[in-house]
Amino acid sequence: MKWCDNISLTLVIIGAINWLLVGLFSFDLVAFIFGNMTLISRIIYTLVGLCGLYLISLYGRINKEQ
């Protein structure tokens, strides 16, 4: 599961950077690279969202390690 955690964390960080750019500069990096709401950009947004939901499980796993 460690590889899944690393991939998910990387995608969520990329999503967070994208939201930072949207908030500060009104610049959507995903839309700039892949087009505004194209199939590829929608897949990327979906994957980032799913990874964020998956990372909620870290709370339970962190508490078990302590």
mmCIF file as Biopython writes it, N, C-alpha, C and O atoms, coordinates in Angstrom:
data_model
#
loop_
_atom_site.group_PDB
_atom_site.id
_atom_site.type_symbol
_atom_site.label_atom_id
_atom_site.label_alt_id
_atom_site.label_comp_id
_atom_site.label_asym_id
_atom_site.label_entity_id
_atom_site.label_seq_id
_atom_site.pdbx_PDB_ins_code
_atom_site.Cartn_x
_atom_site.Cartn_y
_atom_site.Cartn_z
_atom_site.occupancy
_atom_site.B_iso_or_equiv
_atom_site.auth_seq_id
_atom_site.auth_asym_id
_atom_site.pdbx_PDB_model_num
ATOM 1   N N  . MET A ? 1  ? 0.803   -1.199 0.000   1.0 0.0 1  A 1 
ATOM 2   C CA . MET A ? 1  ? 0.000   0.000  0.000   1.0 0.0 1  A 1 
ATOM 3   C C  . MET A ? 1  ? 0.843   1.259  0.000   1.0 0.0 1  A 1 
ATOM 4   O O  . MET A ? 1  ? 0.332   2.340  -0.293  1.0 0.0 1  A 1 
ATOM 5   N N  . LYS A ? 2  ? 2.104   1.147  0.317   1.0 0.0 2  A 1 
ATOM 6   C CA . LYS A ? 2  ? 2.952   2.332  0.380   1.0 0.0 2  A 1 
ATOM 7   C C  . LYS A ? 2  ? 3.024   3.030  -0.978  1.0 0.0 2  A 1 
ATOM 8   O O  . LYS A ? 2  ? 3.010   4.259  -1.038  1.0 0.0 2  A 1 
ATOM 9   N N  . TRP A ? 3  ? 3.101   2.267  -2.064  1.0 0.0 3  A 1 
ATOM 10  C CA . TRP A ? 3  ? 3.166   2.885  -3.399  1.0 0.0 3  A 1 
ATOM 11  C C  . TRP A ? 3  ? 1.874   3.640  -3.693  1.0 0.0 3  A 1 
ATOM 12  O O  . TRP A ? 3  ? 1.908   4.703  -4.313  1.0 0.0 3  A 1 
ATOM 13  N N  . CYS A ? 4  ? 0.754   3.114  -3.264  1.0 0.0 4  A 1 
ATOM 14  C CA . CYS A ? 4  ? -0.533  3.775  -3.488  1.0 0.0 4  A 1 
ATOM 15  C C  . CYS A ? 4  ? -0.598  5.077  -2.680  1.0 0.0 4  A 1 
ATOM 16  O O  . CYS A ? 4  ? -1.102  6.091  -3.162  1.0 0.0 4  A 1 
ATOM 17  N N  . ASP A ? 5  ? -0.081  5.033  -1.449  1.0 0.0 5  A 1 
ATOM 18  C CA . ASP A ? 5  ? -0.027  6.246  -0.629  1.0 0.0 5  A 1 
ATOM 19  C C  . ASP A ? 5  ? 0.837   7.312  -1.292  1.0 0.0 5  A 1 
ATOM 20  O O  . ASP A ? 5  ? 0.460   8.483  -1.328  1.0 0.0 5  A 1 
ATOM 21  N N  . ASN A ? 6  ? 1.986   6.913  -1.814  1.0 0.0 6  A 1 
ATOM 22  C CA . ASN A ? 6  ? 2.902   7.872  -2.445  1.0 0.0 6  A 1 
ATOM 23  C C  . ASN A ? 6  ? 2.301   8.485  -3.700  1.0 0.0 6  A 1 
ATOM 24  O O  . ASN A ? 6  ? 2.402   9.694  -3.908  1.0 0.0 6  A 1 
ATOM 25  N N  . ILE A ? 7  ? 1.682   7.669  -4.534  1.0 0.0 7  A 1 
ATOM 26  C CA . ILE A ? 7  ? 1.052   8.187  -5.757  1.0 0.0 7  A 1 
ATOM 27  C C  . ILE A ? 7  ? -0.099  9.130  -5.394  1.0 0.0 7  A 1 
ATOM 28  O O  . ILE A ? 7  ? -0.238  10.208 -5.972  1.0 0.0 7  A 1 
ATOM 29  N N  . SER A ? 8  ? -0.914  8.712  -4.437  1.0 0.0 8  A 1 
ATOM 30  C CA . SER A ? 8  ? -2.046  9.542  -4.018  1.0 0.0 8  A 1 
ATOM 31  C C  . SER A ? 8  ? -1.576  10.870 -3.443  1.0 0.0 8  A 1 
ATOM 32  O O  . SER A ? 8  ? -2.119  11.925 -3.769  1.0 0.0 8  A 1 
ATOM 33  N N  . LEU A ? 9  ? -0.576  10.809 -2.596  1.0 0.0 9  A 1 
ATOM 34  C CA . LEU A ? 9  ? -0.056  12.039 -1.997  1.0 0.0 9  A 1 
ATOM 35  C C  . LEU A ? 9  ? 0.513   12.974 -3.056  1.0 0.0 9  A 1 
ATOM 36  O O  . LEU A ? 9  ? 0.310   14.187 -2.988  1.0 0.0 9  A 1 
ATOM 37  N N  . THR A ? 10 ? 1.217   12.423 -4.027  1.0 0.0 10 A 1 
ATOM 38  C CA . THR A ? 10 ? 1.778   13.235 -5.111  1.0 0.0 10 A 1 
ATOM 39  C C  . THR A ? 10 ? 0.671   13.918 -5.910  1.0 0.0 10 A 1 
ATOM 40  O O  . THR A ? 10 ? 0.767   15.109 -6.208  1.0 0.0 10 A 1 
ATOM 41  N N  . LEU A ? 11 ? -0.383  13.171 -6.260  1.0 0.0 11 A 1 
ATOM 42  C CA . LEU A ? 11 ? -1.480  13.765 -7.021  1.0 0.0 11 A 1 
ATOM 43  C C  . LEU A ? 11 ? -2.223  14.821 -6.217  1.0 0.0 11 A 1 
ATOM 44  O O  . LEU A ? 11 ? -2.636  15.841 -6.769  1.0 0.0 11 A 1 
ATOM 45  N N  . VAL A ? 12 ? -2.398  14.589 -4.929  1.0 0.0 12 A 1 
ATOM 46  C CA . VAL A ? 12 ? -3.085  15.585 -4.100  1.0 0.0 12 A 1 
ATOM 47  C C  . VAL A ? 12 ? -2.236  16.847 -3.956  1.0 0.0 12 A 1 
ATOM 48  O O  . VAL A ? 12 ? -2.775  17.954 -3.936  1.0 0.0 12 A 1 
ATOM 49  N N  . ILE A ? 13 ? -0.933  16.694 -3.858  1.0 0.0 13 A 1 
ATOM 50  C CA . ILE A ? 13 ? -0.049  17.871 -3.798  1.0 0.0 13 A 1 
ATOM 51  C C  . ILE A ? 13 ? -0.126  18.653 -5.105  1.0 0.0 13 A 1 
ATOM 52  O O  . ILE A ? 13 ? -0.181  19.882 -5.085  1.0 0.0 13 A 1 
ATOM 53  N N  . ILE A ? 14 ? -0.131  17.954 -6.242  1.0 0.0 14 A 1 
ATOM 54  C CA . ILE A ? 14 ? -0.277  18.627 -7.538  1.0 0.0 14 A 1 
ATOM 55  C C  . ILE A ? 14 ? -1.609  19.371 -7.588  1.0 0.0 14 A 1 
ATOM 56  O O  . ILE A ? 14 ? -1.674  20.502 -8.069  1.0 0.0 14 A 1 
ATOM 57  N N  . GLY A ? 15 ? -2.676  18.734 -7.089  1.0 0.0 15 A 1 
ATOM 58  C CA . GLY A ? 15 ? -3.984  19.389 -7.044  1.0 0.0 15 A 1 
ATOM 59  C C  . GLY A ? 15 ? -3.977  20.612 -6.152  1.0 0.0 15 A 1 
ATOM 60  O O  . GLY A ? 15 ? -4.597  21.626 -6.471  1.0 0.0 15 A 1 
ATOM 61  N N  . ALA A ? 16 ? -3.271  20.518 -5.026  1.0 0.0 16 A 1 
ATOM 62  C CA . ALA A ? 16 ? -3.192  21.660 -4.114  1.0 0.0 16 A 1 
ATOM 63  C C  . ALA A ? 16 ? -2.436  22.816 -4.749  1.0 0.0 16 A 1 
ATOM 64  O O  . ALA A ? 16 ? -2.816  23.975 -4.584  1.0 0.0 16 A 1 
ATOM 65  N N  . ILE A ? 17 ? -1.373  22.508 -5.472  1.0 0.0 17 A 1 
ATOM 66  C CA . ILE A ? 17 ? -0.622  23.562 -6.171  1.0 0.0 17 A 1 
ATOM 67  C C  . ILE A ? 17 ? -1.496  24.207 -7.239  1.0 0.0 17 A 1 
ATOM 68  O O  . ILE A ? 17 ? -1.459  25.422 -7.430  1.0 0.0 17 A 1 
ATOM 69  N N  . ASN A ? 18 ? -2.284  23.388 -7.934  1.0 0.0 18 A 1 
ATOM 70  C CA . ASN A ? 18 ? -3.191  23.929 -8.945  1.0 0.0 18 A 1 
ATOM 71  C C  . ASN A ? 18 ? -4.201  24.884 -8.300  1.0 0.0 18 A 1 
ATOM 72  O O  . ASN A ? 18 ? -4.463  25.962 -8.833  1.0 0.0 18 A 1 
ATOM 73  N N  . TRP A ? 19 ? -4.769  24.486 -7.147  1.0 0.0 19 A 1 
ATOM 74  C CA . TRP A ? 19 ? -5.716  25.358 -6.461  1.0 0.0 19 A 1 
ATOM 75  C C  . TRP A ? 19 ? -5.055  26.619 -5.929  1.0 0.0 19 A 1 
ATOM 76  O O  . TRP A ? 19 ? -5.677  27.680 -5.897  1.0 0.0 19 A 1 
ATOM 77  N N  . LEU A ? 20 ? -3.803  26.512 -5.511  1.0 0.0 20 A 1 
ATOM 78  C CA . LEU A ? 20 ? -3.059  27.700 -5.092  1.0 0.0 20 A 1 
ATOM 79  C C  . LEU A ? 20 ? -2.938  28.683 -6.255  1.0 0.0 20 A 1 
ATOM 80  O O  . LEU A ? 20 ? -3.141  29.885 -6.084  1.0 0.0 20 A 1 
ATOM 81  N N  . LEU A ? 21 ? -2.607  28.164 -7.434  1.0 0.0 21 A 1 
ATOM 82  C CA . LEU A ? 21 ? -2.494  29.025 -8.616  1.0 0.0 21 A 1 
ATOM 83  C C  . LEU A ? 21 ? -3.836  29.642 -8.991  1.0 0.0 21 A 1 
ATOM 84  O O  . LEU A ? 21 ? -3.902  30.803 -9.395  1.0 0.0 21 A 1 
ATOM 85  N N  . VAL A ? 22 ? -4.910  28.858 -8.855  1.0 0.0 22 A 1 
ATOM 86  C CA . VAL A ? 22 ? -6.251  29.393 -9.146  1.0 0.0 22 A 1 
ATOM 87  C C  . VAL A ? 22 ? -6.590  30.505 -8.154  1.0 0.0 22 A 1 
ATOM 88  O O  . VAL A ? 22 ? -7.105  31.554 -8.540  1.0 0.0 22 A 1 
ATOM 89  N N  . GLY A ? 23 ? -6.301  30.270 -6.887  1.0 0.0 23 A 1 
ATOM 90  C CA . GLY A ? 23 ? -6.636  31.261 -5.859  1.0 0.0 23 A 1 
ATOM 91  C C  . GLY A ? 23 ? -5.834  32.540 -5.955  1.0 0.0 23 A 1 
ATOM 92  O O  . GLY A ? 23 ? -6.373  33.630 -5.764  1.0 0.0 23 A 1 
ATOM 93  N N  . LEU A ? 24 ? -4.550  32.418 -6.249  1.0 0.0 24 A 1 
ATOM 94  C CA . LEU A ? 24 ? -3.699  33.604 -6.273  1.0 0.0 24 A 1 
ATOM 95  C C  . LEU A ? 24 ? -3.724  34.339 -7.605  1.0 0.0 24 A 1 
ATOM 96  O O  . LEU A ? 24 ? -3.721  35.569 -7.644  1.0 0.0 24 A 1 
ATOM 97  N N  . PHE A ? 25 ? -3.749  33.579 -8.695  1.0 0.0 25 A 1 
ATOM 98  C CA . PHE A ? 25 ? -3.568  34.196 -10.006 1.0 0.0 25 A 1 
ATOM 99  C C  . PHE A ? 25 ? -4.689  33.914 -10.998 1.0 0.0 25 A 1 
ATOM 100 O O  . PHE A ? 25 ? -4.601  34.322 -12.156 1.0 0.0 25 A 1 
ATOM 101 N N  . SER A ? 26 ? -5.739  33.227 -10.565 1.0 0.0 26 A 1 
ATOM 102 C CA . SER A ? 26 ? -6.828  32.806 -11.462 1.0 0.0 26 A 1 
ATOM 103 C C  . SER A ? 26 ? -6.278  32.038 -12.670 1.0 0.0 26 A 1 
ATOM 104 O O  . SER A ? 26 ? -6.739  32.209 -13.798 1.0 0.0 26 A 1 
ATOM 105 N N  . PHE A ? 27 ? -5.286  31.194 -12.402 1.0 0.0 27 A 1 
ATOM 106 C CA . PHE A ? 27 ? -4.636  30.421 -13.462 1.0 0.0 27 A 1 
ATOM 107 C C  . PHE A ? 27 ? -4.798  28.939 -13.155 1.0 0.0 27 A 1 
ATOM 108 O O  . PHE A ? 27 ? -4.262  28.438 -12.166 1.0 0.0 27 A 1 
ATOM 109 N N  . ASP A ? 28 ? -5.539  28.245 -14.006 1.0 0.0 28 A 1 
ATOM 110 C CA . ASP A ? 28 ? -5.769  26.813 -13.845 1.0 0.0 28 A 1 
ATOM 111 C C  . ASP A ? 28 ? -4.744  26.060 -14.702 1.0 0.0 28 A 1 
ATOM 112 O O  . ASP A ? 28 ? -4.868  26.002 -15.926 1.0 0.0 28 A 1 
ATOM 113 N N  . LEU A ? 29 ? -3.747  25.495 -14.055 1.0 0.0 29 A 1 
ATOM 114 C CA . LEU A ? 29 ? -2.656  24.828 -14.756 1.0 0.0 29 A 1 
ATOM 115 C C  . LEU A ? 29 ? -3.139  23.608 -15.532 1.0 0.0 29 A 1 
ATOM 116 O O  . LEU A ? 29 ? -2.686  23.372 -16.652 1.0 0.0 29 A 1 
ATOM 117 N N  . VAL A ? 30 ? -4.045  22.835 -14.957 1.0 0.0 30 A 1 
ATOM 118 C CA . VAL A ? 30 ? -4.567  21.648 -15.648 1.0 0.0 30 A 1 
ATOM 119 C C  . VAL A ? 30 ? -5.302  22.061 -16.913 1.0 0.0 30 A 1 
ATOM 120 O O  . VAL A ? 30 ? -5.106  21.459 -17.969 1.0 0.0 30 A 1 
ATOM 121 N N  . ALA A ? 31 ? -6.136  23.068 -16.817 1.0 0.0 31 A 1 
ATOM 122 C CA . ALA A ? 31 ? -6.866  23.551 -17.999 1.0 0.0 31 A 1 
ATOM 123 C C  . ALA A ? 31 ? -5.909  24.135 -19.029 1.0 0.0 31 A 1 
ATOM 124 O O  . ALA A ? 31 ? -6.131  23.997 -20.232 1.0 0.0 31 A 1 
ATOM 125 N N  . PHE A ? 32 ? -4.855  24.783 -18.567 1.0 0.0 32 A 1 
ATOM 126 C CA . PHE A ? 32 ? -3.874  25.357 -19.485 1.0 0.0 32 A 1 
ATOM 127 C C  . PHE A ? 32 ? -3.151  24.264 -20.277 1.0 0.0 32 A 1 
ATOM 128 O O  . PHE A ? 32 ? -2.930  24.407 -21.479 1.0 0.0 32 A 1 
ATOM 129 N N  . ILE A ? 33 ? -2.787  23.178 -19.601 1.0 0.0 33 A 1 
ATOM 130 C CA . ILE A ? 33 ? -2.026  22.117 -20.259 1.0 0.0 33 A 1 
ATOM 131 C C  . ILE A ? 33 ? -2.927  21.216 -21.094 1.0 0.0 33 A 1 
ATOM 132 O O  . ILE A ? 33 ? -2.579  20.874 -22.225 1.0 0.0 33 A 1 
ATOM 133 N N  . PHE A ? 34 ? -4.083  20.826 -20.551 1.0 0.0 34 A 1 
ATOM 134 C CA . PHE A ? 34 ? -4.908  19.809 -21.202 1.0 0.0 34 A 1 
ATOM 135 C C  . PHE A ? 34 ? -6.189  20.331 -21.829 1.0 0.0 34 A 1 
ATOM 136 O O  . PHE A ? 34 ? -6.900  19.575 -22.490 1.0 0.0 34 A 1 
ATOM 137 N N  . GLY A ? 35 ? -6.496  21.600 -21.637 1.0 0.0 35 A 1 
ATOM 138 C CA . GLY A ? 35 ? -7.722  22.165 -22.186 1.0 0.0 35 A 1 
ATOM 139 C C  . GLY A ? 35 ? -8.784  22.284 -21.112 1.0 0.0 35 A 1 
ATOM 140 O O  . GLY A ? 35 ? -8.777  21.553 -20.121 1.0 0.0 35 A 1 
ATOM 141 N N  . ASN A ? 36 ? -9.692  23.213 -21.324 1.0 0.0 36 A 1 
ATOM 142 C CA . ASN A ? 36 ? -10.723 23.485 -20.336 1.0 0.0 36 A 1 
ATOM 143 C C  . ASN A ? 36 ? -11.813 22.426 -20.405 1.0 0.0 36 A 1 
ATOM 144 O O  . ASN A ? 36 ? -12.573 22.359 -21.371 1.0 0.0 36 A 1 
ATOM 145 N N  . MET A ? 37 ? -11.877 21.602 -19.369 1.0 0.0 37 A 1 
ATOM 146 C CA . MET A ? 37 ? -12.869 20.542 -19.197 1.0 0.0 37 A 1 
ATOM 147 C C  . MET A ? 37 ? -12.901 19.550 -20.368 1.0 0.0 37 A 1 
ATOM 148 O O  . MET A ? 37 ? -13.966 19.075 -20.763 1.0 0.0 37 A 1 
ATOM 149 N N  . THR A ? 38 ? -11.733 19.249 -20.908 1.0 0.0 38 A 1 
ATOM 150 C CA . THR A ? 38 ? -11.636 18.165 -21.877 1.0 0.0 38 A 1 
ATOM 151 C C  . THR A ? 38 ? -11.712 16.844 -21.113 1.0 0.0 38 A 1 
ATOM 152 O O  . THR A ? 38 ? -11.703 16.832 -19.882 1.0 0.0 38 A 1 
ATOM 153 N N  . LEU A ? 39 ? -11.785 15.760 -21.831 1.0 0.0 39 A 1 
ATOM 154 C CA . LEU A ? 39 ? -11.868 14.452 -21.189 1.0 0.0 39 A 1 
ATOM 155 C C  . LEU A ? 39 ? -10.636 14.197 -20.315 1.0 0.0 39 A 1 
ATOM 156 O O  . LEU A ? 39 ? -10.757 13.678 -19.205 1.0 0.0 39 A 1 
ATOM 157 N N  . ILE A ? 40 ? -9.469  14.558 -20.810 1.0 0.0 40 A 1 
ATOM 158 C CA . ILE A ? 40 ? -8.239  14.323 -20.049 1.0 0.0 40 A 1 
ATOM 159 C C  . ILE A ? 40 ? -8.223  15.164 -18.776 1.0 0.0 40 A 1 
ATOM 160 O O  . ILE A ? 40 ? -7.864  14.661 -17.712 1.0 0.0 40 A 1 
ATOM 161 N N  . SER A ? 41 ? -8.604  16.431 -18.867 1.0 0.0 41 A 1 
ATOM 162 C CA . SER A ? 41 ? -8.595  17.273 -17.666 1.0 0.0 41 A 1 
ATOM 163 C C  . SER A ? 41 ? -9.633  16.789 -16.660 1.0 0.0 41 A 1 
ATOM 164 O O  . SER A ? 41 ? -9.391  16.854 -15.455 1.0 0.0 41 A 1 
ATOM 165 N N  . ARG A ? 42 ? -10.771 16.311 -17.121 1.0 0.0 42 A 1 
ATOM 166 C CA . ARG A ? 42 ? -11.777 15.780 -16.204 1.0 0.0 42 A 1 
ATOM 167 C C  . ARG A ? 42 ? -11.276 14.519 -15.518 1.0 0.0 42 A 1 
ATOM 168 O O  . ARG A ? 42 ? -11.558 14.304 -14.339 1.0 0.0 42 A 1 
ATOM 169 N N  . ILE A ? 43 ? -10.540 13.686 -16.236 1.0 0.0 43 A 1 
ATOM 170 C CA . ILE A ? 43 ? -9.953  12.489 -15.629 1.0 0.0 43 A 1 
ATOM 171 C C  . ILE A ? 43 ? -8.950  12.892 -14.548 1.0 0.0 43 A 1 
ATOM 172 O O  . ILE A ? 43 ? -8.926  12.300 -13.469 1.0 0.0 43 A 1 
ATOM 173 N N  . ILE A ? 44 ? -8.127  13.891 -14.836 1.0 0.0 44 A 1 
ATOM 174 C CA . ILE A ? 44 ? -7.138  14.351 -13.860 1.0 0.0 44 A 1 
ATOM 175 C C  . ILE A ? 44 ? -7.838  14.894 -12.614 1.0 0.0 44 A 1 
ATOM 176 O O  . ILE A ? 44 ? -7.459  14.546 -11.496 1.0 0.0 44 A 1 
ATOM 177 N N  . TYR A ? 45 ? -8.848  15.736 -12.790 1.0 0.0 45 A 1 
ATOM 178 C CA . TYR A ? 45 ? -9.578  16.259 -11.642 1.0 0.0 45 A 1 
ATOM 179 C C  . TYR A ? 45 ? -10.212 15.123 -10.836 1.0 0.0 45 A 1 
ATOM 180 O O  . TYR A ? 45 ? -10.202 15.155 -9.606  1.0 0.0 45 A 1 
ATOM 181 N N  . THR A ? 46 ? -10.757 14.133 -11.518 1.0 0.0 46 A 1 
ATOM 182 C CA . THR A ? 46 ? -11.374 12.991 -10.842 1.0 0.0 46 A 1 
ATOM 183 C C  . THR A ? 46 ? -10.341 12.189 -10.066 1.0 0.0 46 A 1 
ATOM 184 O O  . THR A ? 46 ? -10.585 11.800 -8.924  1.0 0.0 46 A 1 
ATOM 185 N N  . LEU A ? 47 ? -9.183  11.938 -10.682 1.0 0.0 47 A 1 
ATOM 186 C CA . LEU A ? 47 ? -8.133  11.187 -9.989  1.0 0.0 47 A 1 
ATOM 187 C C  . LEU A ? 47 ? -7.638  11.929 -8.750  1.0 0.0 47 A 1 
ATOM 188 O O  . LEU A ? 47 ? -7.426  11.317 -7.703  1.0 0.0 47 A 1 
ATOM 189 N N  . VAL A ? 48 ? -7.457  13.230 -8.863  1.0 0.0 48 A 1 
ATOM 190 C CA . VAL A ? 48 ? -7.012  14.018 -7.707  1.0 0.0 48 A 1 
ATOM 191 C C  . VAL A ? 48 ? -8.054  13.941 -6.594  1.0 0.0 48 A 1 
ATOM 192 O O  . VAL A ? 48 ? -7.701  13.782 -5.426  1.0 0.0 48 A 1 
ATOM 193 N N  . GLY A ? 49 ? -9.317  14.050 -6.944  1.0 0.0 49 A 1 
ATOM 194 C CA . GLY A ? 49 ? -10.379 13.956 -5.940  1.0 0.0 49 A 1 
ATOM 195 C C  . GLY A ? 49 ? -10.443 12.585 -5.285  1.0 0.0 49 A 1 
ATOM 196 O O  . GLY A ? 49 ? -10.592 12.487 -4.067  1.0 0.0 49 A 1 
ATOM 197 N N  . LEU A ? 50 ? -10.331 11.530 -6.078  1.0 0.0 50 A 1 
ATOM 198 C CA . LEU A ? 50 ? -10.340 10.175 -5.530  1.0 0.0 50 A 1 
ATOM 199 C C  . LEU A ? 50 ? -9.138  9.934  -4.625  1.0 0.0 50 A 1 
ATOM 200 O O  . LEU A ? 50 ? -9.257  9.281  -3.588  1.0 0.0 50 A 1 
ATOM 201 N N  . CYS A ? 51 ? -7.989  10.459 -5.015  1.0 0.0 51 A 1 
ATOM 202 C CA . CYS A ? 51 ? -6.795  10.321 -4.166  1.0 0.0 51 A 1 
ATOM 203 C C  . CYS A ? 51 ? -6.977  11.055 -2.852  1.0 0.0 51 A 1 
ATOM 204 O O  . CYS A ? 51 ? -6.549  10.570 -1.804  1.0 0.0 51 A 1 
ATOM 205 N N  . GLY A ? 52 ? -7.604  12.213 -2.896  1.0 0.0 52 A 1 
ATOM 206 C CA . GLY A ? 52 ? -7.882  12.940 -1.668  1.0 0.0 52 A 1 
ATOM 207 C C  . GLY A ? 52 ? -8.797  12.150 -0.747  1.0 0.0 52 A 1 
ATOM 208 O O  . GLY A ? 52 ? -8.585  12.116 0.465   1.0 0.0 52 A 1 
ATOM 209 N N  . LEU A ? 53 ? -9.819  11.513 -1.322  1.0 0.0 53 A 1 
ATOM 210 C CA . LEU A ? 53 ? -10.706 10.675 -0.511  1.0 0.0 53 A 1 
ATOM 211 C C  . LEU A ? 53 ? -9.961  9.470  0.047   1.0 0.0 53 A 1 
ATOM 212 O O  . LEU A ? 53 ? -10.177 9.086  1.197   1.0 0.0 53 A 1 
ATOM 213 N N  . TYR A ? 54 ? -9.095  8.876  -0.751  1.0 0.0 54 A 1 
ATOM 214 C CA . TYR A ? 54 ? -8.310  7.729  -0.296  1.0 0.0 54 A 1 
ATOM 215 C C  . TYR A ? 54 ? -7.402  8.115  0.869   1.0 0.0 54 A 1 
ATOM 216 O O  . TYR A ? 54 ? -7.234  7.339  1.810   1.0 0.0 54 A 1 
ATOM 217 N N  . LEU A ? 55 ? -6.823  9.299  0.809   1.0 0.0 55 A 1 
ATOM 218 C CA . LEU A ? 55 ? -5.891  9.723  1.859   1.0 0.0 55 A 1 
ATOM 219 C C  . LEU A ? 55 ? -6.581  9.988  3.191   1.0 0.0 55 A 1 
ATOM 220 O O  . LEU A ? 55 ? -5.908  10.123 4.213   1.0 0.0 55 A 1 
ATOM 221 N N  . ILE A ? 56 ? -7.893  10.064 3.202   1.0 0.0 56 A 1 
ATOM 222 C CA . ILE A ? 56 ? -8.607  10.160 4.481   1.0 0.0 56 A 1 
ATOM 223 C C  . ILE A ? 56 ? -8.284  8.940  5.337   1.0 0.0 56 A 1 
ATOM 224 O O  . ILE A ? 56 ? -8.275  9.025  6.565   1.0 0.0 56 A 1 
ATOM 225 N N  . SER A ? 57 ? -8.017  7.807  4.689   1.0 0.0 57 A 1 
ATOM 226 C CA . SER A ? 57 ? -7.690  6.585  5.432   1.0 0.0 57 A 1 
ATOM 227 C C  . SER A ? 57 ? -6.379  6.717  6.213   1.0 0.0 57 A 1 
ATOM 228 O O  . SER A ? 57 ? -6.126  5.926  7.121   1.0 0.0 57 A 1 
ATOM 229 N N  . LEU A ? 58 ? -5.552  7.694  5.879   1.0 0.0 58 A 1 
ATOM 230 C CA . LEU A ? 58 ? -4.305  7.897  6.624   1.0 0.0 58 A 1 
ATOM 231 C C  . LEU A ? 58 ? -4.583  8.206  8.091   1.0 0.0 58 A 1 
ATOM 232 O O  . LEU A ? 58 ? -3.801  7.820  8.959   1.0 0.0 58 A 1 
ATOM 233 N N  . TYR A ? 59 ? -5.671  8.888  8.379   1.0 0.0 59 A 1 
ATOM 234 C CA . TYR A ? 59 ? -5.989  9.219  9.763   1.0 0.0 59 A 1 
ATOM 235 C C  . TYR A ? 59 ? -6.098  7.955  10.609  1.0 0.0 59 A 1 
ATOM 236 O O  . TYR A ? 59 ? -5.546  7.892  11.708  1.0 0.0 59 A 1 
ATOM 237 N N  . GLY A ? 60 ? -6.796  6.968  10.110  1.0 0.0 60 A 1 
ATOM 238 C CA . GLY A ? 60 ? -6.936  5.715  10.842  1.0 0.0 60 A 1 
ATOM 239 C C  . GLY A ? 60 ? -5.630  4.954  10.953  1.0 0.0 60 A 1 
ATOM 240 O O  . GLY A ? 60 ? -5.339  4.363  11.993  1.0 0.0 60 A 1 
ATOM 241 N N  . ARG A ? 61 ? -4.835  4.965  9.879   1.0 0.0 61 A 1 
ATOM 242 C CA . ARG A ? 61 ? -3.568  4.233  9.891   1.0 0.0 61 A 1 
ATOM 243 C C  . ARG A ? 61 ? -2.541  4.915  10.772  1.0 0.0 61 A 1 
ATOM 244 O O  . ARG A ? 61 ? -1.724  4.240  11.399  1.0 0.0 61 A 1 
ATOM 245 N N  . ILE A ? 62 ? -2.562  6.232  10.833  1.0 0.0 62 A 1 
ATOM 246 C CA . ILE A ? 62 ? -1.619  6.948  11.706  1.0 0.0 62 A 1 
ATOM 247 C C  . ILE A ? 62 ? -1.922  6.640  13.165  1.0 0.0 62 A 1 
ATOM 248 O O  . ILE A ? 62 ? -1.008  6.425  13.961  1.0 0.0 62 A 1 
ATOM 249 N N  . ASN A ? 63 ? -3.190  6.619  13.512  1.0 0.0 63 A 1 
ATOM 250 C CA . ASN A ? 63 ? -3.575  6.344  14.896  1.0 0.0 63 A 1 
ATOM 251 C C  . ASN A ? 63 ? -3.215  4.920  15.297  1.0 0.0 63 A 1 
ATOM 252 O O  . ASN A ? 63 ? -2.892  4.680  16.460  1.0 0.0 63 A 1 
ATOM 253 N N  . LYS A ? 64 ? -3.259  3.971  14.370  1.0 0.0 64 A 1 
ATOM 254 C CA . LYS A ? 64 ? -2.903  2.586  14.679  1.0 0.0 64 A 1 
ATOM 255 C C  . LYS A ? 64 ? -1.414  2.441  14.932  1.0 0.0 64 A 1 
ATOM 256 O O  . LYS A ? 64 ? -1.011  1.577  15.712  1.0 0.0 64 A 1 
ATOM 257 N N  . GLU A ? 65 ? -0.583  3.259  14.297  1.0 0.0 65 A 1 
ATOM 258 C CA . GLU A ? 65 ? 0.873   3.170  14.451  1.0 0.0 65 A 1 
ATOM 259 C C  . GLU A ? 65 ? 1.336   3.719  15.778  1.0 0.0 65 A 1 
ATOM 260 O O  . GLU A ? 65 ? 2.421   3.357  16.234  1.0 0.0 65 A 1 
ATOM 261 N N  . GLN A ? 66 ? 0.568   4.575  16.419  1.0 0.0 66 A 1 
ATOM 262 C CA . GLN A ? 66 ? 1.012   5.212  17.661  1.0 0.0 66 A 1 
ATOM 263 C C  . GLN A ? 66 ? 0.804   4.337  18.854  1.0 0.0 66 A 1 
ATOM 264 O O  . GLN A ? 66 ? 1.129   4.733  19.973  1.0 0.0 66 A 1 
#
